[in-house]
């Protein structure tokens, strides 16, 4: 098993280059085809149809967006050539939430960015990365909005709870796990909960070992006032892991996507790249 088709989301944000760098390294590692999809936030013109000067505003925005897209497209092709990677460029004329999700369904792995509240250019729509993970049907590697991530996938933390989503994430991440020098299956319990087995995630540990993954198991306990997500983040940072693999959880309520607690914490506070599957 390998990744042969990668998709990276590119825009005009400060972290677009960091995502492209990660995508190029992965494309070289797996000898994969890399598709860059350019999508930015586009305001709905119907929201401004009564405002004086709105036509000039949208013409100016369109011209600026076209210039930015052309510059990033030139950069993308130059980086492909430099890295010796085959790829293609997409710039669909539709809203980002729709375009990136649709394009992602043909990819083995999608690379996207965490929402950055300090960078207006990073906004593509409400809960864009969350919707991408929950709706694409593909594993998504979410890159934090701060830091550098090289190496990536040398030391991997698997957040394991035995669920369908966690199992899918582990198997979606298998190509990366085979390259890792250490993989730890980590299960979180809260203080006062029934004790977990001495080797949490025993079945998945043995399954990964049969693939040749250098894997071990661990259990951690979160304090009463600490969420499992924060416990995982702290454990991962303290032990020097450079990638987290986890299932993403959510359900629809009143037509608004609601995320599970650990999933929400990761989207908001991740300090390492996180590969998520739903």
ChimeraX attribute file (.defattr): number of C-alpha atoms within 10 A of each C-alpha:
attribute: neighborCount
match mode: 1-to-1
recipient: residues
	/A:1	8
	/A:2	16
	/A:3	20
	/A:4	15
	/A:5	19
	/A:6	23
	/A:7	28
	/A:8	26
	/A:9	23
	/A:10	28
	/A:11	23
	/A:12	21
	/A:13	16
	/A:14	15
	/A:15	23
	/A:16	20
	/A:17	16
	/A:18	19
	/A:19	23
	/A:20	23
	/A:21	18
	/A:22	19
	/A:23	25
	/A:24	27
	/A:25	16
	/A:26	22
	/A:27	24
	/A:28	16
	/A:29	13
	/A:30	16
	/A:31	17
	/A:32	20
	/A:33	20
	/A:34	26
	/A:35	22
	/A:36	23
	/A:37	22
	/A:38	22
	/A:39	24
	/A:40	24
	/A:41	18
	/A:42	17
	/A:43	13
	/A:44	10
	/A:45	12
	/A:46	7
	/A:47	9
	/A:48	14
	/A:49	11
	/A:50	9
	/A:51	9
	/A:52	9
	/A:53	10
	/A:54	14
	/A:55	13
	/A:56	10
	/A:57	13
	/A:58	16
	/A:59	11
	/A:60	12
	/A:61	14
	/A:62	13
	/A:63	11
	/A:64	11
	/A:65	18
	/A:66	11
	/A:67	12
	/A:68	13
	/A:69	19
	/A:70	12
	/A:71	12
	/A:72	18
	/A:73	20
	/A:74	11
	/A:75	14
	/A:76	21
	/A:77	17
	/A:78	12
	/A:79	15
	/A:80	19
	/A:81	12
	/A:82	10
	/A:83	14
	/A:84	13
	/A:85	18
	/A:86	16
	/A:87	19
	/A:88	15
	/A:89	15
	/A:90	16
	/A:91	17
	/A:92	14
	/A:93	11
	/A:94	13
	/A:95	16
	/A:96	23
	/A:97	20
	/A:98	15
	/A:99	17
	/A:100	26
	/A:101	21
	/A:102	13
	/A:103	17
	/A:104	27
	/A:105	16
	/A:106	15
	/A:107	21
	/A:108	17
	/A:109	25
	/A:110	29
	/A:111	23
	/A:112	25
	/A:113	24
	/A:114	24
	/A:115	23
	/A:116	17
	/A:117	10
	/A:118	9
	/A:119	13
	/A:120	13
	/A:121	15
	/A:122	23
	/A:123	19
	/A:124	19
	/A:125	16
	/A:126	10
	/A:127	14
	/A:128	21
	/A:129	21
	/A:130	22
	/A:131	15
	/A:132	23
	/A:133	25
	/A:134	22
	/A:135	16
	/A:136	21
	/A:137	15
	/A:138	23
	/A:139	30
	/A:140	30
	/A:141	27
	/A:142	26
	/A:143	27
	/A:144	25
	/A:145	25
	/A:146	14
	/A:147	12
	/A:148	15
	/A:149	17
	/A:150	11
	/A:151	11
	/A:152	18
	/A:153	24
	/A:154	18
	/A:155	21
	/A:156	25
	/A:157	29
	/A:158	27
	/A:159	23
	/A:160	25
	/A:161	18
	/A:162	15
	/A:163	11
	/A:164	13
	/A:165	17
	/A:166	22
	/A:167	18
	/A:168	18
	/A:169	25
	/A:170	25
	/A:171	17
	/A:172	23
	/A:173	26
	/A:174	17
	/A:175	15
	/A:176	21
	/A:177	27
	/A:178	21
	/A:179	16
	/A:180	18
	/A:181	13
	/A:182	17
	/A:183	25
	/A:184	21
	/A:185	24
	/A:186	21
	/A:187	21
	/A:188	20
	/A:189	18
	/A:190	17
	/A:191	14
	/A:192	10
	/A:193	8
	/A:194	8
	/A:195	11
	/A:196	13
	/A:197	10
	/A:198	10
	/A:199	15
	/A:200	21
	/A:201	22
	/A:202	14
	/A:203	11
	/A:204	18
	/A:205	19
	/A:206	14
	/A:207	12
	/A:208	20
	/A:209	14
	/A:210	10
	/A:211	11
	/A:212	12
	/A:213	21
	/A:214	18
	/A:215	22
	/A:216	19
	/A:217	19
	/A:218	16
	/A:219	18
	/A:220	17
	/A:221	17
	/A:222	17
	/A:223	14
	/A:224	10
	/A:225	8
	/A:226	12
	/A:227	16
	/A:228	23
	/A:229	21
	/A:230	18
	/A:231	19
	/A:232	25
	/A:233	20
	/A:234	13
	/A:235	15
	/A:236	22
	/A:237	14
	/A:238	9
	/A:239	10
	/A:240	14
	/A:241	21
	/A:242	20
	/A:243	29
	/A:244	27
	/A:245	26
	/A:246	27
	/A:247	26
	/A:248	26
	/A:249	21
	/A:250	15
	/A:251	11
	/A:252	9
	/A:253	8
	/A:254	6
	/A:255	7
	/A:256	8
	/A:257	14
	/A:258	15
	/A:259	17
	/A:260	12
	/A:261	15
	/A:262	21
	/A:263	19
	/A:264	17
	/A:265	17
	/A:266	24
	/A:267	22
	/A:268	13
	/A:269	14
	/A:270	21
	/A:271	20
	/A:272	24
	/A:273	25
	/A:274	24
	/A:275	25
	/A:276	29
	/A:277	28
	/A:278	22
